[in-house]
Amino acid sequence: MEISIINYGMNNLYSVQNACNNIGINSIITDDHEVILNSKIAILPGVGAFREAIQNIKNKNLDKSIYDFISTGKPFFGVCLGMQLLFDESAEFGSTQGLGIIKGKVSRFDSNVKKKLIVPHVGWNKVSFNNNNYKNSVMKNNLNKEFMYFVHSYYVTPQSKDIELTSTTYQDTTYCSSIITENVTAFQFHPEKSGNNGIKIFNEIKKLL
Amino acid sequence: MIFPRIIARLDIKGPNLVKGIHLEGLRVLGSPSQFANKYFIDGADELFYQDVVASLYNRNSILEFIRNTAKTISIPLTVGGGIREISDISNALEAGADKVAINTAAINNPNIIKEASRIFGSSTIVATVETIESENKTYLAYTDNGREYTGIDIFEWCKKLEDLGAGEIMITSIDRDGTGTGCDTYLIEKIRDLISVPLIAHGGIGVTKHIEQAFLSGANAVAIASIIHYGALFDNEFIDNETIEGNKNFVSNFKKFKSFGPIDIKKIKNELKDIVPIRDK
């Protein structure tokens, strides 16, 4: 299979698969270790709660599949919660350990009725390139300052600025909205829900096959 | 920066796109997928499907619409109407919806919001509140698409919904729905001061100015229906008699009793872009 979409029992797997179908990529939603390892590209999607997601991943031994796949050097993508899960830890429910693949932490946006700080961040927002990482990424196709679709209450802070692919500003916070490190690329936004800009990303992913 | 959203709302009854006034007197306008596709192309930030008679029809019809939409439309889709149990949410998401909207089930059992947001994440759960203004700026909640009185004060209820884990709240002014007379800005401002999750204003938008007023009152998004449905019908080519079932008189004679103008989302965004930050491409 060309792309495996890793199924750890939390949605939204189908919109990622729809995006693949729409541009003619074969994909499979799977939790099978062998299927994941044998695919050319793996995507870790996800919407939902960090702790529940990590528990599901561990219960299904998918943490091993993810580590093993990444160590093959084949392209691996995380989307939204699937990006956050790659980090060391999240501030959700005090503190919850992540997969530890990317050094850094996951924090919650401040919400405040009086200051009109609105959380979650829901809607379209711009992504900016602040370094040259985009040149070797699936975002190289004129996506600087373009709109992507976001839905999240937590955001990542990588330990090293060097892996930042894009940043985004929401209310009073400028944060890292995508990262790239060797064969791992991950987005806080949803390319599968970002209209034509997202399709550009999927078209670049297709070229990696 | 927050970019306020324009959500195209489609009320769906069986195979038809419908629209009423005060959520009643539903008129058949056409095929939902034809309108949805136009709104996507015109630059809608999201789509919202409301199954207005979910309890009376086979659920499969709306799931089929969701499936077809998800195949071609790559912006977020929220689905409301008839979401009663966790399995209804799973089914809608599996069909391709990104979020679900819940009103009646939350009033009957507030814990569904808590449980659903734990399982699917808060941002997947939109709580909808439908209200009619009674005496002295009191607003009470209604369920079943405006049919059932609950006696619940909506301001307390909105706070409770946020505490339970709703990721967004959509407020429908039944008084304004379908009238095109503007949003209830008092209602929007009052709720804005109580909650910190995104607020979607619905009901009353007839011209672009009304959208601006809703945003300036604190809405993070507006759900619009009549303004764009009727706007689309000004284009004769758009009227598709083949797929409309039931009473077609309204669509055939639409221009005789127009209260809305020939406008679309592209024009709306063009009119708004110098006033509020807006996604323009």
Interface residues (C-beta under 8 A of the other chain):
Chain A: M10 N11 N12 Y14 S15 N18 A19 N21 N22 V47 G48 A49 E52 L81 S111 N112 V113 K116 L117 I118 V119 P120 V122 G123 W124 N125 K126 E146 F147 Y149 V151 H152 S153 T169 Y170 Q171 H190 E192 K193 S194 G195 N196 G198 I199
Chain B: M1 I2 F3 P4 R5 F40 D45 A70 K71 T72 S74 I75 P76 S90 L93 E94 A95 G96 D98 R118 I119 F120 G121 S122 S123 T124 G167 E168 R192 D193 L194 I195 S196 V197 P198 G218 N220 A221 R279 K281
